[in-house]
Amino acid sequence: MDRSVTSFFLGIFFGMVILVAPASSQANKLDLTIGRFINCDPTGQQCGADIATYERFMAEYAFGLSPKLMAPASTLGYSGFYMGLEGSLTPTPDGGDSKRWYEGVGPADESPGVMFFPSVHVRKGLPWSMELGGTINYLAQSELVGLGADVKWSIFEGYRHGFRGVLPDVAARGSVVRVLGQSDIDMTIIGVDASMSYPFGIGGMLSLTPYVGWQYLWTLIRTEPLTYRDDTDEDNIVFHPPEGTDWDASGLSGPNLERMKLFLGFVLQYELLVITIQVDWGLATDWDTAVERNPLAYDPNDDNLRLNEDQLQTEVGHQIQINGGVGMQF
């Protein structure tokens, strides 16, 4: 690809990052503060995790970071290449005005009502109807960066002759996003999806390709050693526990959150220019939260008070994400 075109796209992307970076570096309004989900008694000797609230928040937060298709089911062809600038807007549930979002990222009056992700997206066609893709995402007003990769196989491509030419393109894809920039957690999002598209010519100059699909997501989370909140000082959110403290935050370290979403969009192409619009709809789901630790009823020396193992139902509602992109396809 022409070097000047590459420089143009990269220049725009880093310009977008510079525009949002000052607010991020000063406030970091969307950085995670998961130490707030740890609660301790006044002595600091007995601590527990609000696991149900934590898992619901993390499922909502990770939805914005999840892999996105932003392409039709067909591939670029073995010599094709695409590079684009994209952006995603994800409204925060309840406008961020809820206990879980206060715990997760801070007070609602400081939390933005949407999460904005500028990104660079590249795709390379391969033989045998395969395609590789890669993304670099940045969550504005945070220090989070997502590095993504995916591989797609268009099932019928190259075999649509005769009557089969009227069939839509169908593809299967696997994707992964590795989230960097947070010291408290280690997070990876894995997705598998199926999509279908069909191209239409417009006036012999434009190509319009609508597409629809379904995606299943796994969010793998592991926590680093955490500190706990001191409720007497809201400005100083977390402290190291006193020496000899017997507390356990392991409940925050093991959720492998699963979720499904539907997506639909279209690709409009004029010569080399490509415009993509996609809407993602995160489906509501629920699951059993295995253990809820009660700080006031936790005693490591008493089997009856060691764990409160009542099954709790965690529910996540619908979420929406709007994505747009402009790029060049060769």
CORPE-V391769 format. One record per backbone hydrogen bond with DSSP energy under -1.0 kcal/mol. CO is the residue of the C=O (numbers start at 1). NH is the residue of the N-H. Records with the same first field share a line. If there is no record, write none. Layout:
BEGIN
CO=NH  NH
END
This chain:
BEGIN
2=6
3=7
4=8
5=9
6=10
7=11
8=12
9=13
10=14
11=15
12=16
13=17
14=18
15=19
16=20
17=21
20=24
21=25
22=26
23=27
28=31
33=36
34=37
35=38
37=50
38=229
39=48
41=44
46=41
48=39
49=51  293
50=54
51=55
52=56
53=57
54=58
55=59
56=60
57=61
58=62
77=80
80=125
81=330
82=123
83=328
84=121
85=326
86=119
87=324
88=117
89=322
90=115
92=95
93=96
94=97
96=98
98=102
99=103
100=104
101=105
104=33
107=110
113=92
115=90
116=140
117=88
118=138
119=86
120=136
121=84
122=134
123=82
124=132
129=154
130=126
131=152
132=124
133=150
134=122
135=148
136=120
137=146
141=30
144=139
145=180
146=137
147=178
148=135
149=176
150=133
151=174
152=131
153=172
156=159
159=161
161=164
162=165
163=166
164=167
169=197
170=155
171=195
172=153
173=193
174=151
175=191
176=149
177=189
178=147
180=145
184=224
186=222
187=179
188=220
189=177
190=218
191=175
192=216
193=173
194=214
195=171
196=212
197=169
200=208
202=205  206
206=202
207=269
208=200
209=267
210=198
211=265
212=196
213=263
214=194
215=261
216=192
217=259
218=190
219=257
220=188
222=186
228=239
230=233
237=230
239=228
242=245
249=252
250=253
255=221
257=219
259=217
260=283
261=215
262=281
263=213
264=279
265=211
266=277
267=209
268=275
269=207
270=273
272=329
273=270
274=327
275=268
276=325
277=266
278=323
279=264
280=321
281=262
282=319
285=316
287=314
289=312
294=297
299=302
302=305  306
305=299
308=292
312=289
314=287
316=285
319=282
321=280
322=89
323=278
324=87
325=276
326=85
327=274
328=83
END
